[in-house]
Amino acid sequence: MKKPPFEKPLTPQELAALPDEDIDLSDIPELDEKFWENAEIRAPEKQGIYIKLDRDIVDWMKSQGRGYQARINAVLRSYYNAKHKSES
C-alpha cells in the first residue's frame, strides 16, 4: 500500500517494524542474473594518514576486536554525514 506524499516519513524504528508484505516495491525494478554479470564490487577509496588519538579512545576501539580502524572511520563518517545533512 503506497502512502500519500503528504504523510511524514517513517522513523527507522517504524521501518524496521513494518512487515515485508506491506512494503510497496512497485517502483523498484527486479534485478536478474544478467544485471549482476557485469557488476563490480569496489571498496571506497581510502587515504592512509598518520593521526594522533587519545590513548583511551584507541584502547577502547581496539578492545572491540579486529577492524578498529574501520570503526574509527565509521564514527567519523557518521559525524560527517550528520553535520553535512544539518548544514544543507
C-alpha positions as CSV (number, residue, x, y, z in Angstrom):
1,M,0.0,0.0,0.0
2,K,1.6,3.3,-1.1
3,K,1.4,6.1,1.4
4,P,0.2,9.6,0.2
5,P,3.0,12.0,-0.3
6,F,1.9,14.4,2.4
7,E,2.5,11.9,5.3
8,K,5.7,12.3,7.3
9,P,8.4,9.7,6.6
10,L,8.6,6.7,8.8
11,T,11.2,6.6,11.5
12,P,13.9,3.9,11.4
13,Q,12.1,2.1,14.2
14,E,8.8,2.2,12.3
15,L,10.5,0.9,9.1
16,A,12.1,-2.0,11.0
17,A,8.7,-3.0,12.4
18,L,7.0,-2.8,9.0
19,P,6.1,-6.3,7.7
20,D,7.8,-7.1,4.3
21,E,4.4,-7.6,2.6
22,D,3.4,-4.0,3.5
23,I,6.4,-2.5,1.6
24,D,5.5,-1.2,-1.9
25,L,8.2,-2.4,-4.3
26,S,6.3,-1.5,-7.5
27,D,8.7,1.3,-8.5
28,I,11.8,-0.8,-8.0
29,P,12.8,-3.0,-11.0
30,E,13.7,-6.6,-10.4
31,L,17.5,-7.4,-10.6
32,D,18.1,-10.6,-12.5
33,E,21.3,-12.6,-13.1
34,K,22.1,-10.5,-16.2
35,F,22.3,-7.4,-14.1
36,W,24.9,-9.0,-11.8
37,E,27.0,-10.4,-14.6
38,N,28.9,-7.1,-15.1
39,A,28.6,-5.7,-11.5
40,E,31.8,-4.8,-9.8
41,I,32.4,-4.7,-6.1
42,R,34.5,-1.7,-5.2
43,A,35.7,-0.6,-1.8
44,P,35.6,3.2,-1.2
45,E,38.8,4.9,-2.0
46,K,40.8,5.3,1.2
47,Q,43.7,7.6,2.0
48,G,46.3,6.5,4.5
49,I,47.2,9.1,7.1
50,Y,49.0,9.4,10.4
51,I,46.8,10.7,13.2
52,K,47.4,11.0,16.9
53,L,44.4,10.0,19.0
54,D,43.8,9.9,22.8
55,R,45.2,6.6,24.2
56,D,41.9,5.7,25.9
57,I,40.0,6.1,22.6
58,V,42.4,3.8,20.7
59,D,42.4,1.3,23.6
60,W,38.6,1.2,23.6
61,M,38.4,0.8,19.8
62,K,41.0,-2.0,19.8
63,S,39.2,-3.7,22.7
64,Q,36.2,-4.3,20.5
65,G,38.3,-6.6,18.3
66,R,39.7,-6.6,14.7
67,G,38.8,-3.7,12.5
68,Y,39.3,-0.9,14.9
69,Q,40.5,1.5,12.2
70,A,37.3,0.8,10.1
71,R,35.2,1.5,13.3
72,I,37.1,4.8,13.7
73,N,36.3,5.6,10.1
74,A,32.7,4.7,10.6
75,V,32.4,7.0,13.6
76,L,33.9,9.9,11.6
77,R,31.7,9.1,8.6
78,S,28.6,9.2,10.8
79,Y,29.6,12.5,12.3
80,Y,30.4,13.9,8.9
81,N,27.0,12.7,7.5
82,A,25.2,14.3,10.4
83,K,27.0,17.6,10.1
84,H,26.7,17.7,6.3
85,K,23.0,16.9,6.4
86,S,22.3,19.6,9.1
87,E,24.2,22.2,7.1
88,S,22.4,21.7,3.8
